[in-house]
Amino acid sequence: MNQTELGALVGYDKTYISALELGKRALDDIGSRRRICDCLELPPHVLGITDPADTDHRAMLQFGESTVRLAEIARQSGHASEAISELWPLVARLEARIDDGHTERDVLHLLARARVGLGVALGNVLPEERLATAAHWTAKSLEVAEYFQDRGMTSYVLRMHGNELRKANLRGAAVQRLSRAAATAPDDNARAAALPLLARAAGALGNGELFDQMMRETDDLLSRVDHTSLFNPFSLHEIRLRGLVSTGRTDVAMRLVERSPVPTTVVAPQWRVIELITVAHVQLLAEDRSGAAQSLNTAIQEAAMQRLPHQLQRIVRTAGTRLPAQHAAASQSLDQIRSEMAA
């Protein structure tokens, strides 16, 4: 039917129908959408409206929200494999629902968060050569986030996607996404979540000017926002050490290596292991092989106690490529790592 006929059927004039079709006007009012569905004899989900009596829909959303939250807790506790096991079937179920035409806003929001969670968890367990797969899953949420024009959600997705790009060594793209995440952040808490990741990416890219700028901003925010598993003095100390080494200021990193803040309850267990590995790297650059071996041994014990296989793999790579095989402490470290990983 033409625009005049459609307008007469749903109660709008031709000009308004044209504006809707061209995207110049948006029909966001739920009541209007429901009335249009009634007029056109369409099921409400076609226009993103859920029947309040749809108990299956409500149960699915409640289950999905709980799954995403619990998977995030599991991942931050070092159990990324368990997070993947929970998120994979949820993502598949949500995608199947959308394929059937159920494109409700709350379903799309949940799917975006579930895809991000799945991508980040995959990034914790996949080998380095396959980390692009993790970035692929986080990227799948970008279109949904930007469609809703929700700055908080867009900043969150850009932040997580950018970090996975960094881990996949796509550093330029990572800096671009993370810069957008920081710029899009709707408040200080969201910006504080993005800045440490942007600092890491800038350091990995060798951009000392951007790295220093981001670290100054994080220092400024530390006293103004709540601390999280990433945004806290302990995690930022590790980021600073790594960035200084990556930007050619090993001497400064060596002076700071002994000034590590005491971990608090907000620090995720894997950050203690990551910090020890970074400290070992700095000690190696300072020719302190005994200290480096001790740091790696402590990292092994922490990773084994927390059951962090991804961090154990990283310790193997660090010890195997940085420490000489003839060094007794290093050989002992490698033997212990292999036995832990075999178990």
C-alpha positions in Angstrom: 0.0 0.0 0.0 1.1 3.6 -0.5 1.9 6.0 2.3 -1.6 7.6 2.2 -3.3 4.3 2.6 -1.0 3.2 5.4 -1.5 6.5 7.2 -5.3 6.2 7.0 -5.1 2.7 8.4 -2.9 3.5 11.4 -4.1 7.1 12.1 -1.2 9.2 10.8 -0.9 11.5 7.8 1.2 10.8 4.8 3.9 13.3 5.9 4.5 11.6 9.2 4.6 8.1 7.6 7.2 9.4 5.2 9.3 10.8 8.0 9.2 7.5 9.8 10.2 5.6 6.7 13.1 8.0 6.1 14.3 7.7 9.7 13.7 11.4 10.3 11.2 10.5 13.1 11.3 7.6 15.5 8.3 5.8 16.9 9.7 5.1 20.4 6.4 5.2 22.3 5.5 1.6 23.3 1.7 2.4 23.3 1.9 3.7 19.7 3.8 0.7 18.6 1.3 -1.6 20.2 -1.6 0.3 18.6 0.0 0.0 15.1 0.4 -3.7 15.6 -3.2 -3.9 16.5 -4.2 -1.9 13.4 -2.0 -4.0 11.1 -2.9 -7.3 12.8 0.8 -7.9 13.5 2.3 -9.8 16.4 3.8 -7.2 18.8 7.3 -8.6 18.7 7.6 -7.4 15.1 7.9 -3.9 16.4 9.9 -4.9 19.5 7.0 -5.0 21.9 6.6 -7.9 24.3 3.3 -9.1 25.6 3.3 -8.5 29.4 1.8 -12.0 29.8 4.7 -13.7 28.0 6.1 -15.5 31.0 8.6 -17.4 28.9 10.1 -14.0 27.8 10.3 -12.8 31.4 11.9 -16.0 32.6 14.4 -16.0 29.8 15.5 -12.4 30.6 15.8 -13.2 34.3 17.9 -16.3 33.6 20.0 -14.4 31.0 20.8 -11.5 33.3 21.8 -13.9 36.1 23.9 -15.9 33.7 25.8 -12.9 32.5 26.5 -11.6 36.0 27.6 -15.0 37.3 29.8 -15.6 34.2 31.6 -12.2 34.9 32.2 -13.2 38.5 33.6 -16.5 37.4 35.9 -14.9 34.8 37.2 -12.3 37.2 37.9 -15.1 39.7 40.1 -16.8 37.1 37.6 -19.4 35.9 37.1 -18.2 32.3 36.3 -21.8 31.0 33.3 -21.9 33.3 32.1 -18.5 32.1 32.3 -19.7 28.5 30.3 -22.8 29.3 27.5 -20.6 30.7 27.5 -17.9 28.1 27.8 -20.0 24.9 24.3 -21.6 25.1 22.8 -18.3 26.2 24.2 -16.4 23.2 22.9 -19.2 20.9 19.5 -19.1 22.4 19.2 -15.3 22.1 20.5 -15.3 18.5 17.9 -17.9 17.6 15.2 -15.8 19.2 16.2 -12.8 17.2 16.3 -14.8 14.0 12.7 -15.7 14.7 11.8 -12.0 14.7 11.9 -11.2 18.4 14.0 -8.0 18.3 12.8 -6.5 21.6 15.1 -3.9 23.1 15.8 -5.8 26.3 16.7 -9.0 24.3 19.2 -7.0 22.1 20.7 -5.4 25.2 21.2 -8.8 26.8 22.6 -10.3 23.7 25.2 -7.5 23.4 26.4 -8.0 26.9 26.4 -11.8 26.6 28.5 -11.6 23.4 31.0 -9.2 25.1 31.2 -11.5 28.1 31.8 -14.5 25.8 34.5 -12.7 23.8 36.4 -11.6 26.9 36.2 -15.1 28.5 37.5 -16.6 25.2 40.3 -14.0 25.3 41.4 -15.5 28.7 41.7 -19.1 27.5 42.6 -19.0 23.8 46.2 -19.2 22.6 47.7 -16.0 21.3 47.4 -17.0 17.6 43.6 -17.4 18.0 42.8 -14.2 20.1 41.3 -12.6 17.0 38.3 -14.9 17.6 37.7 -13.2 21.0 37.9 -9.8 19.4 35.4 -11.0 16.7 32.8 -11.8 19.4 33.1 -8.5 21.2 32.9 -6.7 17.8 29.5 -8.3 17.2 28.0 -6.2 20.0 29.1 -2.8 18.5 26.3 -2.5 16.0 23.7 -3.1 18.7 25.3 -0.7 21.2 25.5 2.1 18.6 22.0 1.6 17.4 20.5 2.4 20.8 22.7 5.5 21.1 23.3 4.7 24.7 26.6 6.3 25.7 27.2 4.0 28.6 26.6 0.8 26.7 28.6 2.0 23.7 31.6 3.0 25.9 31.4 -0.4 27.6 31.4 -2.4 24.4 34.1 -0.3 22.8 36.2 -0.7 25.9 36.0 -4.5 26.0 36.4 -4.8 22.2 39.4 -2.5 22.2 41.1 -4.6 25.0 40.6 -7.8 23.0 42.2 -6.1 19.9 45.2 -5.2 22.1 45.6 -8.8 23.3 45.4 -9.9 19.6 48.3 -7.4 18.9 46.1 -5.2 16.7 47.4 -2.2 18.7 46.5 0.7 16.4 42.9 -0.5 16.2 42.9 -1.1 20.0 44.0 2.5 20.7 41.3 3.8 18.3 38.5 1.9 19.9 39.6 2.6 23.5 40.0 6.3 22.7 36.4 6.3 21.5 35.4 4.4 24.7 37.0 7.1 26.9 35.5 9.9 24.8 32.0 8.3 24.9 32.1 7.6 28.6 29.1 9.3 30.2 30.7 9.8 33.7 33.9 9.5 35.7 33.3 5.9 36.6 32.9 4.8 33.0 36.0 6.9 32.0 38.0 5.3 34.8 37.1 1.9 33.4 38.4 2.8 30.0 41.6 4.8 30.8 43.8 1.9 32.2 43.0 -0.2 29.1 43.8 2.7 26.9 47.1 3.3 28.8 48.0 -0.4 28.3 47.3 -0.2 24.5 49.2 3.1 24.1 52.2 1.6 25.9 52.1 -1.6 23.8 51.9 0.7 20.7 55.0 2.6 21.9 53.1 5.9 22.2 54.7 7.3 25.3 52.9 10.7 25.1 49.5 9.1 25.1 50.5 6.6 27.7 51.7 9.3 30.1 48.6 11.4 29.5 46.3 8.4 30.4 48.3 7.5 33.5 48.1 11.2 34.7 44.3 11.0 34.3 44.0 7.7 36.1 46.0 9.1 39.0 43.7 12.1 39.1 40.6 9.9 39.2 41.8 7.5 41.9 40.6 9.7 44.7 37.3 10.5 43.0 35.8 7.2 41.9 35.2 3.8 43.4 38.0 1.3 43.0 37.3 -1.9 40.9 39.2 -5.0 39.9 41.0 -3.0 37.2 40.9 0.6 38.5 42.9 0.4 41.7 46.5 1.4 42.8 47.8 -2.2 42.5 46.6 -2.8 38.9 47.7 0.6 37.8 51.2 0.0 39.2 51.5 -3.0 36.9 50.2 -1.1 33.9 52.7 1.7 34.6 55.6 -0.7 34.9 54.7 -2.4 31.6 54.1 0.8 29.8 57.4 2.3 30.9 59.3 -0.7 29.6 57.3 -0.7 26.3 58.1 3.0 25.8 61.8 2.7 26.4 62.0 3.9 30.0 63.3 0.7 31.7 65.4 2.7 34.1 62.3 4.4 35.5 60.5 1.1 35.8 63.4 -0.4 37.7 63.1 2.4 40.3 59.4 1.8 40.7 59.5 -2.0 40.8 59.8 -2.2 44.6 57.0 0.3 45.3 54.1 -2.0 44.5 51.0 -1.1 46.6 49.4 -3.8 48.7 46.6 -5.7 47.0 43.2 -5.1 48.4 40.0 -7.1 48.2 39.0 -5.4 44.9 42.0 -6.7 43.1 41.2 -9.8 41.0 43.4 -12.8 41.7 44.9 -12.8 38.2 46.2 -9.3 38.6 48.6 -10.5 41.4 50.0 -13.1 38.9 50.2 -10.5 36.1 52.0 -8.1 38.3 54.6 -10.7 39.4 55.3 -11.6 35.8 55.8 -7.9 34.9 58.1 -7.4 37.9 60.1 -10.4 36.7 60.5 -8.9 33.3 61.8 -5.6 34.7 64.2 -7.6 37.0 65.5 -9.5 34.0 66.2 -6.2 32.2 68.1 -5.1 35.3 70.1 -8.3 35.2 68.6 -9.5 38.5 68.1 -13.1 37.4 67.8 -14.4 40.9 65.0 -11.9 41.7 63.3 -12.6 38.4 63.3 -16.4 39.1 61.9 -15.7 42.6 59.1 -13.6 41.2 58.2 -16.2 38.6 58.2 -18.9 41.3 55.8 -16.9 43.4 53.6 -16.2 40.3 53.5 -20.0 39.7 52.3 -20.6 43.2 49.7 -17.9 43.0 48.4 -19.1 39.6 48.3 -22.7 40.7 46.5 -21.8 43.9 43.9 -19.8 42.0 43.7 -22.3 39.2 44.6 -19.8 36.5 45.8 -21.9 33.4 46.0 -18.9 31.1 48.4 -17.1 33.5 50.5 -20.4 33.8 50.9 -20.4 30.1 52.1 -16.9 30.1 54.7 -17.7 32.8 56.0 -20.5 30.6 56.5 -18.1 27.7 58.1 -15.5 29.9 60.5 -18.0 31.6 61.2 -19.9 28.5 62.2 -16.9 26.4 63.8 -14.6 29.0 65.7 -16.8 31.4 68.6 -19.0 30.3 68.1 -22.7 30.6 71.3 -23.2 32.5 70.1 -21.0 35.4 69.2 -23.4 38.2 66.2 -21.3 39.5 64.8 -20.8 36.1 65.0 -24.5 35.3 63.3 -25.3 38.5 60.6 -22.8 37.6 60.0 -24.3 34.2 59.8 -27.9 35.7 57.3 -26.8 38.2 55.2 -25.0 35.6 55.1 -28.0 33.3 54.0 -30.3 36.2 51.3 -27.8 37.2 50.0 -27.5 33.6 50.0 -31.2 33.2 47.9 -31.6 36.3 
